[in-house]
Amino acid sequence: MATNQMPGRETTLSRMAAARRRSRAAQAGLGALAVAVFGGSMLLARAHAAGHVKQPARSLAAPSSFVQSVKQSSLQGGVIAPAQAPPQATTSQS
């Protein structure tokens, strides 16, 4: 009685099939995880992007307390004039 099957070949084939099933399940799980991470990062980027203004723009102006203190200090006596530039170099004519 000659058979082409080696002893234990069925168990080897069933182990290989089980390993392939586990491999496919792991690949599917990693793929689903990658899609979820990509989608989550897109949502976070969209929520925190600088281009999406959430409040109306405010004018860039100095605070009123600063403006008042500058006006008050410039109206006080004894304010010194700004420094003058040194005279420019001149050449003599011969």
C-alpha positions in Angstrom: 0.0 0.0 0.0 1.8 3.0 -1.3 0.4 6.4 -0.4 1.8 9.8 -1.5 0.9 11.4 1.8 3.4 11.7 4.5 2.4 11.1 8.1 1.2 14.2 9.8 0.6 16.1 6.5 -3.1 16.8 7.4 -2.1 18.4 10.6 0.5 20.5 8.9 -2.1 21.7 6.3 -4.6 22.5 9.0 -1.9 24.4 11.0 -1.0 26.4 7.8 -4.7 27.2 7.1 -5.1 28.4 10.7 -2.0 30.5 10.4 -3.3 32.1 7.2 -6.6 32.8 8.8 -4.8 34.5 11.8 -2.7 36.5 9.3 -5.7 37.7 7.4 -7.5 38.7 10.6 -4.4 40.6 11.8 -4.0 42.4 8.5 -7.7 43.3 8.5 -7.4 44.6 12.1 -4.3 46.7 11.3 -6.0 48.1 8.2 -9.1 49.1 10.2 -6.9 50.6 12.8 -5.0 52.6 10.2 -8.2 53.9 8.7 -9.5 54.9 12.1 -6.3 56.7 13.0 -6.2 58.5 9.7 -9.9 59.6 10.0 -9.4 60.7 13.6 -6.3 62.8 12.7 -8.2 64.4 9.9 -11.0 65.4 12.3 -8.5 66.8 14.8 -6.7 68.7 12.1 -9.9 70.2 10.9 -11.0 71.2 14.4 -7.7 72.8 15.2 -6.6 74.3 11.9 -5.5 78.0 12.1 -7.4 78.7 8.9 -10.8 78.1 10.5 -11.6 81.2 12.5 -14.0 80.5 15.4 -14.4 84.1 16.6 -14.8 87.3 14.6 -11.6 89.3 13.9 -10.8 92.1 16.3 -9.0 95.3 15.3 -5.4 95.6 16.4 -5.4 98.6 18.7 -3.5 99.5 21.8 -5.4 98.9 25.1 -7.2 102.0 26.3 -5.2 102.1 29.6 -2.0 102.3 27.6 -3.3 105.1 25.3 -4.4 107.1 28.4 -1.0 106.7 30.1 0.9 107.8 27.0 -1.4 110.9 26.5 -1.0 111.8 30.2 2.8 111.4 30.2 3.2 113.4 27.0 1.1 116.3 28.3 3.3 116.7 31.4 5.9 119.5 31.4 9.6 118.9 30.9 9.3 116.5 28.0 12.7 116.3 26.3 12.8 116.6 22.5 14.1 113.6 20.6 17.9 113.4 20.1 19.3 115.2 17.0 21.4 113.3 14.5 25.0 114.2 14.4 26.0 116.6 11.6 26.9 115.0 8.3 30.5 115.0 7.2 31.3 117.7 4.6 34.3 118.1 2.4 36.1 121.4 2.0 36.5 122.9 -1.4 39.9 123.9 -2.5 
